[in-house]
Amino acid sequence: MLAIQHDDAAGGEIGRESTTPAGYDLPMSAEEERLLRKWVRGWVKAGPALEKIRRQEIRKLDTKAIQTVLRQFDDVFEDALRRLPSRKTSGLVEQQAWFRRLRR
């Protein structure tokens, strides 16, 4: 059975054993496996080409325009810091409490 392993730094690799949580490692047909392998090969092939395009686009950026935009965002951020009181918490604990209640 084909499984995608998520334990490497690159974000997963095709293998025969799975490290996915129980219930997520469902068997797939031979056709599904063939299509998945084809899909992965396509992305492996496309990755370097997409990276090359990304680097070319970064090199073409107008740095003066970017600096202007960053200064504008900085002004907005500084204004928000002045106007809005800081919070004691992020709200994550409260969110987790809501999820716990909903799970019951």
N, C-alpha and C positions, 0 to 999 in steps of 0.2 A: 504494500500500500504506500502511496506517495504522501509525504507530509512536508510541510514547510517548517523548518526549524528557525526559531527566533532568538537563538542564544549567541549569535555572533554579532560583531560590531556593525556589519554591513546591513543588518536588518532582516536576515533570513536567508536560508539557502535550501535548495531542494535536497531531500535526503530520504532515508528509509525509516528513520526513527523520529519521533516527535517529542518536543518539549512543551507542546501546547497544553493548556488546562483541560481537564476531563470534560468531555462533551463537545469540544471544538475540533477534535481530530476524527472527522467522519470519513468513512471510506468513500472512494470515488471510483467511477467506472474507468475502464481502460481508455475510453474516448475522452473523458474529462481529464485524465492524467496526460494524455497526448496533447490536448489543447493547452493545459497549464504549462507543460514543458515548452511548447511553442511560444506561448506568451512570455515566459521567462527569457527564452533565447532572444526574442525580439527586443526586450528591454535591456538585456545585457549588450546587445549590438547597438541599440539606440543611445545608451548612456553616454559613451564617449563623444558621440556627435552632438548630443544636447549640451554636454559640458563645454564643448568647443564654441557652440553658438552663444552660450551664456557668457563665457569669457570675452568673446568679441563684443557683445552688447555692453558689457561693463566697461570695456576699454573706450567705447564710443560715447559714454555718458558725458554730459556737460557738467563739469564739477562746480562751476560758478552757480548754475541754477540749483544744483543740489544744496550748496551752502546756503543760498537764499532761503530755500524751503526749510532747511534745518533751523535756521535762525528764527523763522516764523513759528515753527513748532515749539521752539524753545521759549518764545515769548508767551505762547498759549499755555504751555506747561507751567511756567513760572506764575502766570496769572491764576491758574487753577490751584496751585499750592498756596497762594495768598488768600484766595476766596473760600476754598473748601477746607473744613476742619479735617485733620487726619483721623483715621479710624483706629480704634484700639485693637481690632481683629480684622482678618480678611473676610470673615463670614464662612470660612470653610467648615468650622466646627458646627455651626448652625445648619449648614447644608447637609452635612453628614447625619445630623440628628433627624432632619426631615427624611432623608433616604431610609434611615433605620425604621422610622414610623411607617413609611410607605411599604416597606418590605414585609411587615407583619400582617 
